[in-house]
Amino acid sequence: MPFVPDTQTRRVALVTGGGRGIGRAVSEALARDGFNVCVNCSSERSLPGAESVAAELAEKYGVECAACAADVSDSEAVDALFSFVAERFGRLDVLVNNAGITRDGSLLRMSDEDFDRVLAVNLRSVFLTCRRAAKIMMKQRWGRIINMASIVGVVGNAGQANYAASKAGIIGLTKTVAREFGARHVTANAIAPGFIETDMTAELPEKVLAGATERIALKRLGTAEEVASLAAFLASENAGYITGQVIGIDGGMSL
Ligand SMILES: NC(=O)c1ccc[n+]([C@@H]2O[C@H](COP(=O)([O-])OP(=O)(O)OC[C@H]3O[C@@H](n4cnc5c(N)ncnc54)[C@H](O)[C@@H]3O)[C@@H](O)[C@H]2O)c1
């Protein structure tokens, strides 16, 4: 028998780094689907932007949205973020770990600091949020965890040892969460985007982008909205039998 959750109350989603790029599109797709959304951003400096996204989505879709600044690599800040969600929304049903950074460079020149920071923001954060979210979700016997990995975490990429390691780590962590909490109807999946048009890829030199486009079967970069549609599907009731998967969305780049 499929598990039928309580649908009387609006479900609540937390999107880390949800104020811009792919995260913003995910926040919007979930609000459109009727979730109340907590839009996380990295610092007080980015809070006004995240607050205006939250206000816009609340107005457009008639759901409750709020923004909360927290550096998700910091355990105390993640505690404060989860307290905010509990106080403001009273529950948590969907966690989207989207926050991520790059600090690219060849392995030989990569500093300890650049390695550690990327691992902390991209991977440690996922451990910190999953540990808290899984506790809530297992008690309510329903939950969706969606982690933003990358195709680079599957195939590697020259110049991205730190980033590739963090994204590969996310994949192992996601599969473990899926195994540990599946019996409580909590699913955990990773999304592995290829090249998506956002601020992150806008920083890349024209030559790199042209070379990448050539390797993509569909001959174009993806959009944040396309990644968000996948995240929204994974958050939905219809995705209830999908867990522990790494779902590529790369226009056929990894073929
Ligand atoms: N754009 C791509 O081509 C691509 C491809 C594969 C994977 N991804 C992944 O998708 C996710 C979103 O990427 P994007 O392209 O939208 O990038 P982006 O740089 O536009 O957005 C990243 C978001 O993460 C937030 N963030 C950064 N550090 C944070 C911290 N310490 N605490 C909380 N939030 C923090 C930022 O504020 C921002 O909202 C990332 O995890 C990225 O690795 C992107």
The ligand as an SDF file (V2000), in Angstrom:
LIG
                    3D

 44 48  0  0  0  0  0  0  0  0999 V2000
   25.2860   26.0400  -13.1610 N   0  0  0  0  0  0  0  0  0  0  0  0
   25.7110   24.8440  -13.4880 C   0  0  0  0  0  0  0  0  0  0  0  0
   26.0950   24.5980  -14.6380 O   0  0  0  0  0  0  0  0  0  0  0  0
   25.7260   23.7180  -12.4870 C   0  0  0  0  0  0  0  0  0  0  0  0
   26.0720   22.4420  -12.9360 C   0  0  0  0  0  0  0  0  0  0  0  0
   26.0910   21.3870  -12.0290 C   0  0  0  0  0  0  0  0  0  0  0  0
   25.7570   21.6050  -10.7110 C   0  0  0  0  0  0  0  0  0  0  0  0
   25.4290   22.8590  -10.2840 N   0  0  0  0  0  0  0  0  0  0  0  0
   25.1190   23.0230   -8.8670 C   0  0  0  0  0  0  0  0  0  0  0  0
   23.8540   23.6360   -8.7130 O   0  0  0  0  0  0  0  0  0  0  0  0
   23.8540   24.4130   -7.5100 C   0  0  0  0  0  0  0  0  0  0  0  0
   23.4110   25.8260   -7.8270 C   0  0  0  0  0  0  0  0  0  0  0  0
   24.3330   26.4010   -8.7330 O   0  0  0  0  0  0  0  0  0  0  0  0
   24.0750   27.7520   -9.5440 P   0  0  0  0  0  0  0  0  0  0  0  0
   24.6280   27.5450  -10.8820 O   0  0  0  0  0  0  0  0  0  0  0  0
   22.6840   28.1940   -9.3700 O   0  0  0  0  0  0  0  0  0  0  0  0
   25.1040   28.7000   -8.7670 O   0  0  0  0  0  0  0  0  0  0  0  0
   24.9770   30.1610   -8.1850 P   0  0  0  0  0  0  0  0  0  0  0  0
   26.3640   30.5740   -7.8630 O   0  0  0  0  0  0  0  0  0  0  0  0
   24.1380   31.0270   -9.0570 O   0  0  0  0  0  0  0  0  0  0  0  0
   24.1480   29.8980   -6.8320 O   0  0  0  0  0  0  0  0  0  0  0  0
   24.7070   29.2440   -5.7330 C   0  0  0  0  0  0  0  0  0  0  0  0
   23.8460   29.5350   -4.5300 C   0  0  0  0  0  0  0  0  0  0  0  0
   24.4600   28.9580   -3.3820 O   0  0  0  0  0  0  0  0  0  0  0  0
   24.4680   29.9220   -2.3550 C   0  0  0  0  0  0  0  0  0  0  0  0
   25.5610   29.6830   -1.4170 N   0  0  0  0  0  0  0  0  0  0  0  0
   26.8980   29.7010   -1.6670 C   0  0  0  0  0  0  0  0  0  0  0  0
   27.5780   29.4800   -0.5390 N   0  0  0  0  0  0  0  0  0  0  0  0
   26.6520   29.3150    0.4600 C   0  0  0  0  0  0  0  0  0  0  0  0
   26.7330   29.0560    1.8430 C   0  0  0  0  0  0  0  0  0  0  0  0
   27.9120   28.9120    2.4630 N   0  0  0  0  0  0  0  0  0  0  0  0
   25.5810   28.9610    2.5630 N   0  0  0  0  0  0  0  0  0  0  0  0
   24.3700   29.1080    1.9620 C   0  0  0  0  0  0  0  0  0  0  0  0
   24.2410   29.3440    0.6360 N   0  0  0  0  0  0  0  0  0  0  0  0
   25.3700   29.4510   -0.0990 C   0  0  0  0  0  0  0  0  0  0  0  0
   24.6000   31.2430   -3.0720 C   0  0  0  0  0  0  0  0  0  0  0  0
   24.1910   32.3210   -2.2360 O   0  0  0  0  0  0  0  0  0  0  0  0
   23.6930   31.0230   -4.2690 C   0  0  0  0  0  0  0  0  0  0  0  0
   22.3460   31.3000   -3.9110 O   0  0  0  0  0  0  0  0  0  0  0  0
   25.2650   24.3070   -6.9460 C   0  0  0  0  0  0  0  0  0  0  0  0
   25.3120   23.2920   -5.9580 O   0  0  0  0  0  0  0  0  0  0  0  0
   26.0950   23.9110   -8.1320 C   0  0  0  0  0  0  0  0  0  0  0  0
   27.2650   23.2220   -7.7720 O   0  0  0  0  0  0  0  0  0  0  0  0
   25.4020   23.9210  -11.1430 C   0  0  0  0  0  0  0  0  0  0  0  0
  1  2  1  0
  2  3  2  0
  2  4  1  0
  4  5  1  0
  4 44  2  0
  5  6  2  0
  6  7  1  0
  7  8  2  0
  8  9  1  0
  8 44  1  0
  9 10  1  0
  9 42  1  0
 10 11  1  0
 11 12  1  0
 11 40  1  0
 12 13  1  0
 13 14  1  0
 14 15  2  0
 14 16  1  0
 14 17  1  0
 17 18  1  0
 18 19  2  0
 18 20  1  0
 18 21  1  0
 21 22  1  0
 22 23  1  0
 23 24  1  0
 23 38  1  0
 24 25  1  0
 25 26  1  0
 25 36  1  0
 26 27  1  0
 26 35  1  0
 27 28  2  0
 28 29  1  0
 29 30  1  0
 29 35  2  0
 30 31  1  0
 30 32  2  0
 32 33  1  0
 33 34  2  0
 34 35  1  0
 36 37  1  0
 36 38  1  0
 38 39  1  0
 40 41  1  0
 40 42  1  0
 42 43  1  0
M  CHG  2   8   1  16  -1
M  END
$$$$
